[in-house]
Amino acid sequence: MKFTSYFSVIAGAVALSTISPVGISAAFAAPVVFEIAFNQPETHPQFKALQMFAEGLKNRTNGEYSAEVFPNELLGAQKETVEMTQTGTVAMSVAAASLLESWNPDFSVFNLPYLFNSIEEQKDVLNNPEIVGDLYNSVTDQSVIVLGSFTAGARSVYLKDRFVKTPADLAGKKIRVMQSDTNVQMMKHMGGVGIAMGQGEVYTAIQTGVLDGGENNEIVYSSLKHAEVAPYFSNTRHLMIPDYLVMNVDLYKELPDGIKTILKEELAKAFAFEFDAFAADAAKARADAEKAGAKFSDDVDMEAFRAAVKPLVDSKLTNDVTKSIYQKIEALR
């Protein structure tokens, strides 16, 4: 069943909610299938987590509700599929942090450097409704609701000729960053020169001297073979940003309460699984990169980098919402 037909299905389900524990009559002929757009391959931890969610949803609703995950940008690039979720063409999509920041600047709080001390700390925050509930519901005027967050790992700096311990080691170094002004400013505060460019250009840019290095998680570093051109990977762990799962808000609102409960419970399992799976994949990627010639260093002065980016962090905490979230994260420590 296509998503364009979902609303008539859900309307019937609501009317029959007293007949079936999950809110839809067994006599109802067609199951509801949520299409989920995803821009990464089947090997990615987030894909595995979404598959886990789909199976759990189907099992707990006796097949009356299920989901189908479309990886590898089969439904389009991420920005496009998020827009399709807004219009109701697909039910759900994974959305990069930068996309939601463009809808509500308050999401920028989770894109700040050195916000978290560890992935475990990030895990405790990103799906904690007492901290993120209001923020995740704040984009309903954009026709979506944020169901929760995956981790995209910790991003660190890698160079072609040296390790990085302090901001002074990045002086004059041209480092590829994500295409946002905040990330360019971040690298400037960290001591380097941030160059925003597409990920596909980075290998050649380092190889030809246009760049001195990049910054990313171990999985991307290994899979794109950046160890071949920038073998010195320093665990600066300066960014731990999320990827969000968004759903069309009208579809979500019209779900029977029983289905909403099952959906939330199965997603909670999937999000927790993804954090663990990402950590395992990152460890394997590090081992693979080492075999390819990469060298890793944990000898990084985190406090020096945290102090260097503090003016940027302070400049982004501009209202009560972002300040409150930041203070709650600080309190957890």
N, C-alpha and C positions, 0 to 999 in steps of 0.2 A: 504494500500500500504506500502510495506517495504521500508526502507531507501535506500537499494541497488538500488532501481529503481528511486530514487529521481532525479538524474542528468538528465535522459532523460525527465522526466516530466518538470523540470525547463527549460531545453533547449527549449522545445515546448512553454512554457509560455513566454519566452523572445521573441520568434518569433511572438507571437500573442499579444504582449503588447499593440499594437495600437488598438486592437479590444475591449478590456475590461478594465474598469477603474482600476481594481486590477491587471491587467497584465496577465490574462489567459482567454482563450475563454470559453464561456458557453458550446460550443460544445465539449470541452475537457472532455473525459469520466471519468477519474479517478482523485479524489481529492488527494492532497498532505497531508500526515499525518506525522507530526514531532513526533517521539518518544522521550520522555524525561525521562531519568533515574534519580531516586531519592531514597535515602537510608533510609528515615524516613517514619513513618506511615501516614495514611490519616488524622490524627488529627493534624499534625504538621502545623504551620502557613505557612511554605514554600510550602507545598503541596496545601493548600487552595489557595495561590497566583498563583501557576502554573495552577491550574484548572481555576482560574479567567482569566488568560492569554489565555488559550486554548479556552474558551468560547468566549472571545472578538475577537480573531483571526478568529474563525469560523463565527461569526455573521457578521463581517465587510467584509469578503471575500465571503459571500453567500455560505459558505461551501466548497469553492474551496481549501482553506488551513485550516488545523486544527491541533491540537496536542493531543497526548495521553500521560498521565503521568503514569509512572510505579513506585509505591512506594515500600517500604519494601524490597529494594534490589532485586526486581523480575528479573531485568536484570543483577544483579551481584553487588558485593561490589563497593564502590565509586571509588577506584583507577582503578578497572577493567572497569567500565563504562566510565570513562574519557578517558581511552585508546581506548575504542570502539568509542567514539566521534572523537578521532583523526583519526582513520582508516575509519570512515564513516559508521560504523555498526549501530549506532544510531545518531540522529540529535543533541541532546543536553543532557547535564548532569549537575547536581549540583556538584561543586567541592569545597572541603575544601581548606582553605587558604594555608595550608602547601603544597598541591600538586602543586599549581602555583608557590610557592616560589622555588620549586625544579627545575622548568623550567627557571624562571628568578628571581634571587635573589632580584631584586628591589621590588618584591611584599612583601618582608619582612617588608617594612615600615608600612604596615597595620596590622602586627602581633606584633607590639611593645607595651609594657605596657604604660598605661596612655597617649596614643596618643590622645584620645578623652575625653572631660569632661562629655559628655552625649551622649545618643543614638540619640538625636535630632541632635547633631553636626555630629555624624557619618552619619546620613541620608543625611545631607546637602553636604557631601563630596563624598560618595561612588558611587553615580550615577551622579556626576557633571563632564561632559566631559572636562571642562576647567582644571580640576585637574587630572582626571584619564584617559582621552582619549588616550593619547600616551601609557600609561602603559597597558591598556586593549587591545590595538592593537599590543603590543610588542611580543605576543606569537603566531603570525600567522605562524612563522616558525615551530611551534609545531603542526600545522594543526588545531588550534582552534582560536576562537576569544571570548573574554569575553564580553557578552552582558550586564552585570550589576551585581549588588550585593544585596544580602539579608543580614539582620543582623542575627547574631547568639547570640544576647543578650550580656549582661555584665556578666563577670565571677568574682566571689567573693570567698573568702576563708571561709571554714567551718571546725570547730574542734570538737573533742569529749568532751573537758573539759573546754573550755574558749572562750570568745570573743577575737577578735584581734583589737587593736586600733592603735598600732605603730609597726614598724619592730621588736622592742625588744620582742614583744609578740609572735613572730614566732621563736624565738631562739631555735634551736634544734628540732623543730617540723618537722616531716616527712610528706610532703604534696604531694599527687599525682598530677602530671602535665601531659599535653599532651606530646606525644612521640617525642620531638624535643629538641635539645641542647639549643636553644634559651629559651625555657620554663624552662629548668633546671637552666640555668643561671639567668633567671628572679626571680625564687623563692629564689635563693641564695642571690641576691641583696635585696629582700624583707625581708630577715632575716631568712628564713627557709631552709629546705633541700628538694629540688625537687626530687621526685621519679617518673620516667616515667614508666607508665604501662597501660595496656588496661583498658578501662572503666568497663568492666565486672568483673574485679577482685577487684574493689575498696571497695565494701561493706564488703566483707570478710576480706580484708587487714586491714581495720579500726577496724573491730570487733575483730580481733585477735592481734592487736597491731603492725602489720607490718607498718601501717600508723597511723598518728595522725589526719589526715583529708584529705580534697580534695579541689578543686576549680572548680567551674562551674556556670552555670546560674541556676536560680530558677526552670526552667522547668525540667532540667535533675536531679537536686537535689531532687525534689519532686517525679518524676516518678520512679527513682531508689531507692526510700525510704531511702536515706542516712540520713534523719533526725533521723532515728531509732538508728544510730550508731554515728552520729556527729551532735548533735542538735544545736550547736552554730554557726550561720551563720552571718558573719560580711560583710557588704557591702563595701568591698575594691574596687570593680568594676575596677580591675586592667587591664583587657583585654576586648576590644570590637572588636572582629574580624569578618570579613565577611565570607559568603559563596558565591561563584561565580557561575553564570550560564554561561556555555561555550557552544559554537556551532561549528560544523564542518565548517572551514573557507571557503572551496570550495563551500559548499552548500549556505552559507551566501552570498558569492560574486556573485553567479549566480542568486540570487533572483531578480526579477524585482524591480525597484526603488519604485514603489507603495506599494509592499508587504513589503519591508524593512521599509518604513515609518509606515505602520500599525503595524508591528512587534515591532518597537521601542516604539510607542505610547502605545500599549497594555502592553508591559513589564514595561514601566514607571508607569502605574497604578498599576500593580501587585507588583512591588517593594515597592511602597509607602504603599499599603495595608498591605504588610507583616510586615513592621516596626510597624504599629499600631496593627496588630493582635498579633505579638510577645509580645508587651508590655501588651496587655490584658491577654494573656495566662500566662505570667510571674507573673502578679498580682494574677491570680487565683491559680497558682502553689504555690505561697507564702502562700496564705490562706490555701490551702490544707496541706502544710508542717506544718504550725502552728497547725492545728488540730491534726497532727500526733506527736506533741511534740516539733517541732522546735522553736527556739527563734532567732529573727532577731535583729541586731544592726546596726544603722547608725552612731554610734559614732566612726568614723574612721578618723585618721589624714591623709588625702589625700596628703597634702603637704610633710609630712615626707616620705611617700611611693614614691611619685613622685621624690623627691630628691634622694632617695636610688637607684632608677633604672636608674637615668640619665646617669651614666657611661655606662650602657648597651645600652641605646638608642643612645648615641653619637657614640658608637663603631659600630653600625649598619648603621648609616648614612654615607656611605662610598663614595658616588659619587654624581654627580650633579642631577641625577634623583630623588633619595630618599631625598636629601637635599631640592630640589625644592618643592616636594610634602609636606614635613614636614613644610616648611616655609609657604606654601599656607594655610595649616590647621591652623597654628599659627595665620596667618593674619585674618582668619575668626573670631577668638576670639576677 
